[in-house]
Amino acid sequence: MTRTIETQLKTRGLNQESSTIFQLHQLTIKTNSLVNFQIKVLDYLTVESSQIQAEHTCLATSDVIESLFGKYKQFSSRCPIKQIGQMILSISLSYRLNKSG
């Protein structure tokens, strides 16, 4: 169940359809602890997605931020500290290039 929701949120983000999609992919669960966990996940998705405007999708994982820090580490190993402004602009450019390509 956790892998399913993790994959869903990483690939589709969080939007008003998230709770419905989660429910469609769930199997019938008979143990109380898993049912309680499933209910909590569904409640979380319902509450969080209700705050998102229709037709909008929000990032739901830190993958983008982690990728940007990875790019920062690459750039920082090549640049002296006096060029930090240029390095920060390079990180933004890297994000933009990854997003479009």
PDB file as gemmi writes it, atoms N, CA and C in Angstrom:
CRYST1    1.000    1.000    1.000  90.00  90.00  90.00 P 1                      
ATOM      1  N   MET A   1       0.830  -1.186   0.000  1.00  0.00           N  
ATOM      2  CA  MET A   1       0.000   0.000   0.000  1.00  0.00           C  
ATOM      3  C   MET A   1       0.876   1.252   0.000  1.00  0.00           C  
ATOM      4  N   THR A   2       1.936   1.240   0.795  1.00  0.00           N  
ATOM      5  CA  THR A   2       2.794   2.425   0.846  1.00  0.00           C  
ATOM      6  C   THR A   2       3.526   2.635  -0.472  1.00  0.00           C  
ATOM      7  N   ARG A   3       3.946   1.563  -1.120  1.00  0.00           N  
ATOM      8  CA  ARG A   3       4.613   1.701  -2.426  1.00  0.00           C  
ATOM      9  C   ARG A   3       3.648   2.244  -3.470  1.00  0.00           C  
ATOM     10  N   THR A   4       2.404   1.814  -3.405  1.00  0.00           N  
ATOM     11  CA  THR A   4       1.396   2.285  -4.362  1.00  0.00           C  
ATOM     12  C   THR A   4       1.181   3.779  -4.237  1.00  0.00           C  
ATOM     13  N   ILE A   5       0.997   4.264  -3.000  1.00  0.00           N  
ATOM     14  CA  ILE A   5       0.756   5.696  -2.814  1.00  0.00           C  
ATOM     15  C   ILE A   5       2.012   6.501  -3.118  1.00  0.00           C  
ATOM     16  N   GLU A   6       3.181   5.952  -2.775  1.00  0.00           N  
ATOM     17  CA  GLU A   6       4.434   6.639  -3.075  1.00  0.00           C  
ATOM     18  C   GLU A   6       4.598   6.809  -4.585  1.00  0.00           C  
ATOM     19  N   THR A   7       4.381   5.750  -5.327  1.00  0.00           N  
ATOM     20  CA  THR A   7       4.493   5.813  -6.791  1.00  0.00           C  
ATOM     21  C   THR A   7       3.460   6.770  -7.375  1.00  0.00           C  
ATOM     22  N   GLN A   8       2.249   6.691  -6.873  1.00  0.00           N  
ATOM     23  CA  GLN A   8       1.185   7.568  -7.361  1.00  0.00           C  
ATOM     24  C   GLN A   8       1.551   9.035  -7.164  1.00  0.00           C  
ATOM     25  N   LEU A   9       1.995   9.394  -5.973  1.00  0.00           N  
ATOM     26  CA  LEU A   9       2.299  10.793  -5.687  1.00  0.00           C  
ATOM     27  C   LEU A   9       3.544  11.273  -6.422  1.00  0.00           C  
ATOM     28  N   LYS A  10       4.523  10.387  -6.631  1.00  0.00           N  
ATOM     29  CA  LYS A  10       5.727  10.778  -7.365  1.00  0.00           C  
ATOM     30  C   LYS A  10       5.424  10.994  -8.845  1.00  0.00           C  
ATOM     31  N   THR A  11       4.576  10.162  -9.412  1.00  0.00           N  
ATOM     32  CA  THR A  11       4.324  10.250 -10.855  1.00  0.00           C  
ATOM     33  C   THR A  11       3.171  11.166 -11.219  1.00  0.00           C  
ATOM     34  N   ARG A  12       2.177  11.261 -10.364  1.00  0.00           N  
ATOM     35  CA  ARG A  12       0.987  12.062 -10.689  1.00  0.00           C  
ATOM     36  C   ARG A  12       0.837  13.318  -9.851  1.00  0.00           C  
ATOM     37  N   GLY A  13       1.629  13.446  -8.783  1.00  0.00           N  
ATOM     38  CA  GLY A  13       1.490  14.595  -7.902  1.00  0.00           C  
ATOM     39  C   GLY A  13       0.232  14.483  -7.054  1.00  0.00           C  
ATOM     40  N   LEU A  14      -0.097  15.579  -6.397  1.00  0.00           N  
ATOM     41  CA  LEU A  14      -1.273  15.633  -5.526  1.00  0.00           C  
ATOM     42  C   LEU A  14      -2.279  16.579  -6.155  1.00  0.00           C  
ATOM     43  N   ASN A  15      -3.474  16.073  -6.394  1.00  0.00           N  
ATOM     44  CA  ASN A  15      -4.543  16.891  -6.964  1.00  0.00           C  
ATOM     45  C   ASN A  15      -5.892  16.385  -6.449  1.00  0.00           C  
ATOM     46  N   GLN A  16      -6.955  16.948  -6.948  1.00  0.00           N  
ATOM     47  CA  GLN A  16      -8.279  16.590  -6.436  1.00  0.00           C  
ATOM     48  C   GLN A  16      -8.693  15.161  -6.770  1.00  0.00           C  
ATOM     49  N   GLU A  17      -7.994  14.517  -7.663  1.00  0.00           N  
ATOM     50  CA  GLU A  17      -8.308  13.131  -8.017  1.00  0.00           C  
ATOM     51  C   GLU A  17      -7.486  12.111  -7.227  1.00  0.00           C  
ATOM     52  N   SER A  18      -6.548  12.579  -6.420  1.00  0.00           N  
ATOM     53  CA  SER A  18      -5.618  11.678  -5.739  1.00  0.00           C  
ATOM     54  C   SER A  18      -6.310  10.637  -4.863  1.00  0.00           C  
ATOM     55  N   SER A  19      -7.286  11.046  -4.072  1.00  0.00           N  
ATOM     56  CA  SER A  19      -7.943  10.081  -3.188  1.00  0.00           C  
ATOM     57  C   SER A  19      -8.734   9.048  -3.984  1.00  0.00           C  
ATOM     58  N   THR A  20      -9.359   9.459  -5.069  1.00  0.00           N  
ATOM     59  CA  THR A  20     -10.111   8.529  -5.915  1.00  0.00           C  
ATOM     60  C   THR A  20      -9.179   7.509  -6.560  1.00  0.00           C  
ATOM     61  N   ILE A  21      -8.065   7.978  -7.078  1.00  0.00           N  
ATOM     62  CA  ILE A  21      -7.085   7.083  -7.710  1.00  0.00           C  
ATOM     63  C   ILE A  21      -6.539   6.096  -6.677  1.00  0.00           C  
ATOM     64  N   PHE A  22      -6.240   6.584  -5.475  1.00  0.00           N  
ATOM     65  CA  PHE A  22      -5.749   5.711  -4.406  1.00  0.00           C  
ATOM     66  C   PHE A  22      -6.764   4.616  -4.101  1.00  0.00           C  
ATOM     67  N   GLN A  23      -8.018   4.980  -3.990  1.00  0.00           N  
ATOM     68  CA  GLN A  23      -9.065   4.006  -3.688  1.00  0.00           C  
ATOM     69  C   GLN A  23      -9.201   2.958  -4.791  1.00  0.00           C  
ATOM     70  N   LEU A  24      -9.068   3.362  -6.032  1.00  0.00           N  
ATOM     71  CA  LEU A  24      -9.205   2.421  -7.151  1.00  0.00           C  
ATOM     72  C   LEU A  24      -8.120   1.347  -7.145  1.00  0.00           C  
ATOM     73  N   HIS A  25      -6.948   1.672  -6.624  1.00  0.00           N  
ATOM     74  CA  HIS A  25      -5.828   0.741  -6.652  1.00  0.00           C  
ATOM     75  C   HIS A  25      -5.681  -0.083  -5.374  1.00  0.00           C  
ATOM     76  N   GLN A  26      -6.611   0.046  -4.447  1.00  0.00           N  
ATOM     77  CA  GLN A  26      -6.513  -0.691  -3.192  1.00  0.00           C  
ATOM     78  C   GLN A  26      -7.261  -2.015  -3.270  1.00  0.00           C  
ATOM     79  N   LEU A  27      -6.661  -3.018  -2.672  1.00  0.00           N  
ATOM     80  CA  LEU A  27      -7.293  -4.325  -2.559  1.00  0.00           C  
ATOM     81  C   LEU A  27      -8.133  -4.362  -1.288  1.00  0.00           C  
ATOM     82  N   THR A  28      -8.997  -5.330  -1.190  1.00  0.00           N  
ATOM     83  CA  THR A  28      -9.778  -5.494   0.028  1.00  0.00           C  
ATOM     84  C   THR A  28      -8.847  -5.976   1.139  1.00  0.00           C  
ATOM     85  N   ILE A  29      -8.848  -5.245   2.224  1.00  0.00           N  
ATOM     86  CA  ILE A  29      -7.956  -5.534   3.352  1.00  0.00           C  
ATOM     87  C   ILE A  29      -8.798  -6.008   4.524  1.00  0.00           C  
ATOM     88  N   LYS A  30      -8.319  -7.067   5.167  1.00  0.00           N  
ATOM     89  CA  LYS A  30      -9.114  -7.639   6.252  1.00  0.00           C  
ATOM     90  C   LYS A  30      -8.547  -7.398   7.639  1.00  0.00           C  
ATOM     91  N   THR A  31      -7.287  -6.993   7.749  1.00  0.00           N  
ATOM     92  CA  THR A  31      -6.736  -6.772   9.085  1.00  0.00           C  
ATOM     93  C   THR A  31      -7.022  -5.341   9.534  1.00  0.00           C  
ATOM     94  N   ASN A  32      -7.369  -5.191  10.793  1.00  0.00           N  
ATOM     95  CA  ASN A  32      -7.761  -3.889  11.330  1.00  0.00           C  
ATOM     96  C   ASN A  32      -6.659  -2.846  11.228  1.00  0.00           C  
ATOM     97  N   SER A  33      -5.424  -3.246  11.502  1.00  0.00           N  
ATOM     98  CA  SER A  33      -4.340  -2.266  11.477  1.00  0.00           C  
ATOM     99  C   SER A  33      -4.139  -1.698  10.077  1.00  0.00           C  
ATOM    100  N   LEU A  34      -4.240  -2.544   9.054  1.00  0.00           N  
ATOM    101  CA  LEU A  34      -4.090  -2.046   7.687  1.00  0.00           C  
ATOM    102  C   LEU A  34      -5.292  -1.226   7.244  1.00  0.00           C  
ATOM    103  N   VAL A  35      -6.458  -1.615   7.686  1.00  0.00           N  
ATOM    104  CA  VAL A  35      -7.654  -0.828   7.370  1.00  0.00           C  
ATOM    105  C   VAL A  35      -7.525   0.557   7.986  1.00  0.00           C  
ATOM    106  N   ASN A  36      -7.072   0.626   9.231  1.00  0.00           N  
ATOM    107  CA  ASN A  36      -6.890   1.921   9.896  1.00  0.00           C  
ATOM    108  C   ASN A  36      -5.860   2.771   9.170  1.00  0.00           C  
ATOM    109  N   PHE A  37      -4.758   2.148   8.739  1.00  0.00           N  
ATOM    110  CA  PHE A  37      -3.730   2.875   8.002  1.00  0.00           C  
ATOM    111  C   PHE A  37      -4.284   3.374   6.662  1.00  0.00           C  
ATOM    112  N   GLN A  38      -5.016   2.533   5.978  1.00  0.00           N  
ATOM    113  CA  GLN A  38      -5.615   2.919   4.702  1.00  0.00           C  
ATOM    114  C   GLN A  38      -6.570   4.105   4.884  1.00  0.00           C  
ATOM    115  N   ILE A  39      -7.346   4.088   5.931  1.00  0.00           N  
ATOM    116  CA  ILE A  39      -8.275   5.185   6.224  1.00  0.00           C  
ATOM    117  C   ILE A  39      -7.503   6.478   6.486  1.00  0.00           C  
ATOM    118  N   LYS A  40      -6.406   6.380   7.243  1.00  0.00           N  
ATOM    119  CA  LYS A  40      -5.596   7.569   7.520  1.00  0.00           C  
ATOM    120  C   LYS A  40      -4.985   8.141   6.251  1.00  0.00           C  
ATOM    121  N   VAL A  41      -4.498   7.284   5.376  1.00  0.00           N  
ATOM    122  CA  VAL A  41      -3.932   7.750   4.099  1.00  0.00           C  
ATOM    123  C   VAL A  41      -5.024   8.412   3.274  1.00  0.00           C  
ATOM    124  N   LEU A  42      -6.170   7.798   3.195  1.00  0.00           N  
ATOM    125  CA  LEU A  42      -7.283   8.355   2.428  1.00  0.00           C  
ATOM    126  C   LEU A  42      -7.738   9.686   3.018  1.00  0.00           C  
ATOM    127  N   ASP A  43      -7.830   9.774   4.332  1.00  0.00           N  
ATOM    128  CA  ASP A  43      -8.202  11.041   4.975  1.00  0.00           C  
ATOM    129  C   ASP A  43      -7.182  12.134   4.662  1.00  0.00           C  
ATOM    130  N   TYR A  44      -5.905  11.788   4.739  1.00  0.00           N  
ATOM    131  CA  TYR A  44      -4.848  12.756   4.428  1.00  0.00           C  
ATOM    132  C   TYR A  44      -4.988  13.249   2.986  1.00  0.00           C  
ATOM    133  N   LEU A  45      -5.142  12.322   2.060  1.00  0.00           N  
ATOM    134  CA  LEU A  45      -5.281  12.706   0.652  1.00  0.00           C  
ATOM    135  C   LEU A  45      -6.505  13.590   0.434  1.00  0.00           C  
ATOM    136  N   THR A  46      -7.593  13.260   1.085  1.00  0.00           N  
ATOM    137  CA  THR A  46      -8.828  14.027   0.943  1.00  0.00           C  
ATOM    138  C   THR A  46      -8.658  15.447   1.463  1.00  0.00           C  
ATOM    139  N   VAL A  47      -8.085  15.585   2.659  1.00  0.00           N  
ATOM    140  CA  VAL A  47      -7.896  16.911   3.257  1.00  0.00           C  
ATOM    141  C   VAL A  47      -6.924  17.750   2.431  1.00  0.00           C  
ATOM    142  N   GLU A  48      -5.778  17.174   2.104  1.00  0.00           N  
ATOM    143  CA  GLU A  48      -4.761  17.930   1.369  1.00  0.00           C  
ATOM    144  C   GLU A  48      -5.212  18.282  -0.045  1.00  0.00           C  
ATOM    145  N   SER A  49      -5.847  17.362  -0.719  1.00  0.00           N  
ATOM    146  CA  SER A  49      -6.259  17.631  -2.099  1.00  0.00           C  
ATOM    147  C   SER A  49      -7.441  18.607  -2.168  1.00  0.00           C  
ATOM    148  N   SER A  50      -8.205  18.703  -1.093  1.00  0.00           N  
ATOM    149  CA  SER A  50      -9.328  19.652  -1.086  1.00  0.00           C  
ATOM    150  C   SER A  50      -8.840  21.101  -1.090  1.00  0.00           C  
ATOM    151  N   GLN A  51      -7.580  21.308  -0.736  1.00  0.00           N  
ATOM    152  CA  GLN A  51      -7.013  22.657  -0.711  1.00  0.00           C  
ATOM    153  C   GLN A  51      -6.405  23.070  -2.049  1.00  0.00           C  
ATOM    154  N   ILE A  52      -6.439  22.172  -3.003  1.00  0.00           N  
ATOM    155  CA  ILE A  52      -5.856  22.431  -4.319  1.00  0.00           C  
ATOM    156  C   ILE A  52      -6.970  22.773  -5.296  1.00  0.00           C  
ATOM    157  N   GLN A  53      -6.754  23.807  -6.071  1.00  0.00           N  
ATOM    158  CA  GLN A  53      -7.752  24.219  -7.051  1.00  0.00           C  
ATOM    159  C   GLN A  53      -7.937  23.139  -8.112  1.00  0.00           C  
ATOM    160  N   ALA A  54      -9.153  23.088  -8.666  1.00  0.00           N  
ATOM    161  CA  ALA A  54      -9.431  22.137  -9.742  1.00  0.00           C  
ATOM    162  C   ALA A  54      -8.464  22.366 -10.890  1.00  0.00           C  
ATOM    163  N   GLU A  55      -8.091  21.290 -11.547  1.00  0.00           N  
ATOM    164  CA  GLU A  55      -7.183  21.327 -12.695  1.00  0.00           C  
ATOM    165  C   GLU A  55      -5.740  21.644 -12.323  1.00  0.00           C  
ATOM    166  N   HIS A  56      -5.410  21.735 -11.025  1.00  0.00           N  
ATOM    167  CA  HIS A  56      -4.035  21.990 -10.601  1.00  0.00           C  
ATOM    168  C   HIS A  56      -3.464  20.729  -9.951  1.00  0.00           C  
ATOM    169  N   THR A  57      -2.170  20.562 -10.091  1.00  0.00           N  
ATOM    170  CA  THR A  57      -1.467  19.456  -9.461  1.00  0.00           C  
ATOM    171  C   THR A  57      -0.248  20.018  -8.742  1.00  0.00           C  
ATOM    172  N   CYS A  58      -0.044  19.570  -7.515  1.00  0.00           N  
ATOM    173  CA  CYS A  58       1.098  20.016  -6.718  1.00  0.00           C  
ATOM    174  C   CYS A  58       2.108  18.883  -6.580  1.00  0.00           C  
ATOM    175  N   LEU A  59       3.363  19.272  -6.461  1.00  0.00           N  
ATOM    176  CA  LEU A  59       4.394  18.282  -6.176  1.00  0.00           C  
ATOM    177  C   LEU A  59       4.129  17.713  -4.796  1.00  0.00           C  
ATOM    178  N   ALA A  60       4.333  16.424  -4.658  1.00  0.00           N  
ATOM    179  CA  ALA A  60       4.060  15.790  -3.375  1.00  0.00           C  
ATOM    180  C   ALA A  60       5.280  15.100  -2.786  1.00  0.00           C  
ATOM    181  N   THR A  61       6.408  15.234  -3.440  1.00  0.00           N  
ATOM    182  CA  THR A  61       7.630  14.614  -2.932  1.00  0.00           C  
ATOM    183  C   THR A  61       8.764  15.626  -2.980  1.00  0.00           C  
ATOM    184  N   SER A  62       9.854  15.277  -2.358  1.00  0.00           N  
ATOM    185  CA  SER A  62      11.009  16.173  -2.321  1.00  0.00           C  
ATOM    186  C   SER A  62      12.023  15.856  -3.418  1.00  0.00           C  
ATOM    187  N   ASP A  63      11.657  15.059  -4.385  1.00  0.00           N  
ATOM    188  CA  ASP A  63      12.590  14.642  -5.438  1.00  0.00           C  
ATOM    189  C   ASP A  63      13.209  15.825  -6.171  1.00  0.00           C  
ATOM    190  N   VAL A  64      12.421  16.841  -6.478  1.00  0.00           N  
ATOM    191  CA  VAL A  64      12.934  17.998  -7.204  1.00  0.00           C  
ATOM    192  C   VAL A  64      13.959  18.739  -6.362  1.00  0.00           C  
ATOM    193  N   ILE A  65      13.646  18.945  -5.094  1.00  0.00           N  
ATOM    194  CA  ILE A  65      14.569  19.644  -4.202  1.00  0.00           C  
ATOM    195  C   ILE A  65      15.862  18.846  -4.040  1.00  0.00           C  
ATOM    196  N   GLU A  66      15.728  17.541  -3.863  1.00  0.00           N  
ATOM    197  CA  GLU A  66      16.919  16.700  -3.715  1.00  0.00           C  
ATOM    198  C   GLU A  66      17.767  16.740  -4.985  1.00  0.00           C  
ATOM    199  N   SER A  67      17.125  16.761  -6.132  1.00  0.00           N  
ATOM    200  CA  SER A  67      17.851  16.851  -7.395  1.00  0.00           C  
ATOM    201  C   SER A  67      18.595  18.179  -7.496  1.00  0.00           C  
ATOM    202  N   LEU A  68      17.931  19.260  -7.081  1.00  0.00           N  
ATOM    203  CA  LEU A  68      18.580  20.571  -7.123  1.00  0.00           C  
ATOM    204  C   LEU A  68      19.791  20.629  -6.198  1.00  0.00           C  
ATOM    205  N   PHE A  69      19.697  20.033  -5.022  1.00  0.00           N  
ATOM    206  CA  PHE A  69      20.847  20.004  -4.133  1.00  0.00           C  
ATOM    207  C   PHE A  69      21.975  19.158  -4.718  1.00  0.00           C  
ATOM    208  N   GLY A  70      21.609  18.103  -5.430  1.00  0.00           N  
ATOM    209  CA  GLY A  70      22.618  17.307  -6.117  1.00  0.00           C  
ATOM    210  C   GLY A  70      23.338  18.131  -7.168  1.00  0.00           C  
ATOM    211  N   LYS A  71      22.573  18.924  -7.918  1.00  0.00           N  
ATOM    212  CA  LYS A  71      23.177  19.821  -8.914  1.00  0.00           C  
ATOM    213  C   LYS A  71      24.057  20.862  -8.229  1.00  0.00           C  
ATOM    214  N   TYR A  72      23.585  21.370  -7.100  1.00  0.00           N  
ATOM    215  CA  TYR A  72      24.373  22.346  -6.344  1.00  0.00           C  
ATOM    216  C   TYR A  72      25.727  21.756  -5.955  1.00  0.00           C  
ATOM    217  N   LYS A  73      25.718  20.522  -5.477  1.00  0.00           N  
ATOM    218  CA  LYS A  73      26.969  19.883  -5.073  1.00  0.00           C  
ATOM    219  C   LYS A  73      27.913  19.734  -6.261  1.00  0.00           C  
ATOM    220  N   GLN A  74      27.345  19.403  -7.435  1.00  0.00           N  
ATOM    221  CA  GLN A  74      28.183  19.293  -8.630  1.00  0.00           C  
ATOM    222  C   GLN A  74      28.819  20.635  -8.972  1.00  0.00           C  
ATOM    223  N   PHE A  75      28.004  21.692  -8.994  1.00  0.00           N  
ATOM    224  CA  PHE A  75      28.506  23.018  -9.345  1.00  0.00           C  
ATOM    225  C   PHE A  75      29.485  23.540  -8.291  1.00  0.00           C  
ATOM    226  N   SER A  76      29.185  23.309  -7.018  1.00  0.00           N  
ATOM    227  CA  SER A  76      30.025  23.868  -5.962  1.00  0.00           C  
ATOM    228  C   SER A  76      31.418  23.240  -5.948  1.00  0.00           C  
ATOM    229  N   SER A  77      31.524  22.019  -6.402  1.00  0.00           N  
ATOM    230  CA  SER A  77      32.853  21.403  -6.425  1.00  0.00           C  
ATOM    231  C   SER A  77      33.740  22.025  -7.507  1.00  0.00           C  
ATOM    232  N   ARG A  78      33.109  22.670  -8.502  1.00  0.00           N  
ATOM    233  CA  ARG A  78      33.865  23.281  -9.595  1.00  0.00           C  
ATOM    234  C   ARG A  78      34.044  24.784  -9.451  1.00  0.00           C  
ATOM    235  N   CYS A  79      33.279  25.421  -8.582  1.00  0.00           N  
ATOM    236  CA  CYS A  79      33.279  26.889  -8.502  1.00  0.00           C  
ATOM    237  C   CYS A  79      33.836  27.379  -7.170  1.00  0.00           C  
ATOM    238  N   PRO A  80      34.675  28.374  -7.206  1.00  0.00           N  
ATOM    239  CA  PRO A  80      35.099  28.992  -5.942  1.00  0.00           C  
ATOM    240  C   PRO A  80      33.935  29.778  -5.330  1.00  0.00           C  
ATOM    241  N   ILE A  81      33.972  29.993  -4.042  1.00  0.00           N  
ATOM    242  CA  ILE A  81      32.881  30.640  -3.313  1.00  0.00           C  
ATOM    243  C   ILE A  81      32.567  32.040  -3.836  1.00  0.00           C  
ATOM    244  N   LYS A  82      33.550  32.749  -4.407  1.00  0.00           N  
ATOM    245  CA  LYS A  82      33.283  34.104  -4.887  1.00  0.00           C  
ATOM    246  C   LYS A  82      32.296  34.115  -6.061  1.00  0.00           C  
ATOM    247  N   GLN A  83      32.071  32.980  -6.677  1.00  0.00           N  
ATOM    248  CA  GLN A  83      31.133  32.908  -7.797  1.00  0.00           C  
ATOM    249  C   GLN A  83      29.813  32.270  -7.385  1.00  0.00           C  
ATOM    250  N   ILE A  84      29.441  32.404  -6.127  1.00  0.00           N  
ATOM    251  CA  ILE A  84      28.235  31.737  -5.640  1.00  0.00           C  
ATOM    252  C   ILE A  84      26.966  32.241  -6.345  1.00  0.00           C  
ATOM    253  N   GLY A  85      26.894  33.527  -6.675  1.00  0.00           N  
ATOM    254  CA  GLY A  85      25.726  34.051  -7.396  1.00  0.00           C  
ATOM    255  C   GLY A  85      25.535  33.367  -8.732  1.00  0.00           C  
ATOM    256  N   GLN A  86      26.609  33.225  -9.451  1.00  0.00           N  
ATOM    257  CA  GLN A  86      26.578  32.547 -10.744  1.00  0.00           C  
ATOM    258  C   GLN A  86      26.173  31.079 -10.566  1.00  0.00           C  
ATOM    259  N   MET A  87      26.651  30.466  -9.490  1.00  0.00           N  
ATOM    260  CA  MET A  87      26.348  29.074  -9.213  1.00  0.00           C  
ATOM    261  C   MET A  87      24.849  28.899  -8.913  1.00  0.00           C  
ATOM    262  N   ILE A  88      24.280  29.817  -8.143  1.00  0.00           N  
ATOM    263  CA  ILE A  88      22.854  29.741  -7.817  1.00  0.00           C  
ATOM    264  C   ILE A  88      22.015  29.890  -9.075  1.00  0.00           C  
ATOM    265  N   LEU A  89      22.409  30.781  -9.963  1.00  0.00           N  
ATOM    266  CA  LEU A  89      21.697  30.922 -11.225  1.00  0.00           C  
ATOM    267  C   LEU A  89      21.802  29.646 -12.054  1.00  0.00           C  
ATOM    268  N   SER A  90      22.923  28.981 -11.981  1.00  0.00           N  
ATOM    269  CA  SER A  90      23.112  27.723 -12.704  1.00  0.00           C  
ATOM    270  C   SER A  90      22.166  26.644 -12.186  1.00  0.00           C  
ATOM    271  N   ILE A  91      21.925  26.632 -10.877  1.00  0.00           N  
ATOM    272  CA  ILE A  91      20.997  25.657 -10.300  1.00  0.00           C  
ATOM    273  C   ILE A  91      19.595  25.892 -10.852  1.00  0.00           C  
ATOM    274  N   SER A  92      19.163  27.153 -10.888  1.00  0.00           N  
ATOM    275  CA  SER A  92      17.834  27.471 -11.432  1.00  0.00           C  
ATOM    276  C   SER A  92      17.734  27.054 -12.888  1.00  0.00           C  
ATOM    277  N   LEU A  93      18.768  27.330 -13.643  1.00  0.00           N  
ATOM    278  CA  LEU A  93      18.792  26.955 -15.051  1.00  0.00           C  
ATOM    279  C   LEU A  93      18.724  25.438 -15.191  1.00  0.00           C  
ATOM    280  N   SER A  94      19.414  24.732 -14.338  1.00  0.00           N  
ATOM    281  CA  SER A  94      19.409  23.270 -14.369  1.00  0.00           C  
ATOM    282  C   SER A  94      18.001  22.746 -14.136  1.00  0.00           C  
ATOM    283  N   TYR A  95      17.276  23.294 -13.180  1.00  0.00           N  
ATOM    284  CA  TYR A  95      15.904  22.880 -12.907  1.00  0.00           C  
ATOM    285  C   TYR A  95      15.033  23.116 -14.133  1.00  0.00           C  
ATOM    286  N   ARG A  96      15.190  24.281 -14.738  1.00  0.00           N  
ATOM    287  CA  ARG A  96      14.394  24.633 -15.910  1.00  0.00           C  
ATOM    288  C   ARG A  96      14.673  23.674 -17.063  1.00  0.00           C  
ATOM    289  N   LEU A  97      15.943  23.334 -17.273  1.00  0.00           N  
ATOM    290  CA  LEU A  97      16.306  22.410 -18.350  1.00  0.00           C  
ATOM    291  C   LEU A  97      15.764  21.013 -18.090  1.00  0.00           C  
ATOM    292  N   ASN A  98      15.825  20.548 -16.837  1.00  0.00           N  
ATOM    293  CA  ASN A  98      15.303  19.232 -16.499  1.00  0.00           C  
ATOM    294  C   ASN A  98      13.804  19.172 -16.681  1.00  0.00           C  
ATOM    295  N   LYS A  99      13.115  20.243 -16.356  1.00  0.00           N  
ATOM    296  CA  LYS A  99      11.674  20.274 -16.448  1.00  0.00           C  
ATOM    297  C   LYS A  99      11.197  20.229 -17.890  1.00  0.00           C  
ATOM    298  N   SER A 100      11.906  20.915 -18.775  1.00  0.00           N  
ATOM    299  CA  SER A 100      11.474  20.960 -20.166  1.00  0.00           C  
ATOM    300  C   SER A 100      11.968  19.782 -20.981  1.00  0.00           C  
ATOM    301  N   GLY A 101      12.976  19.086 -20.511  1.00  0.00           N  
ATOM    302  CA  GLY A 101      13.558  18.023 -21.309  1.00  0.00           C  
ATOM    303  C   GLY A 101      13.435  16.694 -20.755  1.00  0.00           C  
TER     304      GLY A 101                                                      
END                                                                             
